[in-house]
């Protein structure tokens, strides 16, 4: 994984470079202290991941991310920040970021998060998950009747799966509760996400809870 670091504080940037360079499979290909330097660096170095401070000294992190992704849409951008702020999280994801982590995260979890990015995951700091669910519930509530219409498209069995999902059940627990195979649960889950136009099971669970399941 080729990583570009964008961090305004020299000490923090050097610490991150030292940490990540010591990890198998990670290569820090460049460093920048501001958006002005980061944009040409991303353009020339073509990193797989840009690990970027949310509050850059000369520009908005999300605005910088949009400019980078306009040129290199396959590049993953992961934000680091000191503030657990719902508005910042929404801004980051809206800009196309694949990760939003607080600087208080343990080094091992940062490394694990970046490896998850490599596998195509979106990585959100655990402390921010309630904020993400809250925002999703707000959007679901504003959707109102449209969301209810989506639920009407689910079969009785899919509604049962959704009900179990809202209670935090795993695929294995759902299979045991409904006396069906795990593969059948997975098929139902795929249909649910498709019909509700949701990206993953976490968002489906949040939606189900917002609808009173």
ABEGO torsion letter per residue (X at the ends): XBBBBBBABAAAAAAAAAAAAABBGBBBABBBABAAAAAAAAAAAGBABBBBBABBAABBAAAAAAAAAAABAABBBBBBBABBBAAAAAAAAAAGBABBBBAABBAAAAAAAAAAAAAGBBBBBAAAAAAAAAAAAAAAAAAEAAAAAAAAABBAAAAAAAAAAAAGBBAAAAAAAAGBBAAAAAAAAAAAAAAAGBABAAAAAAAAAAAGX
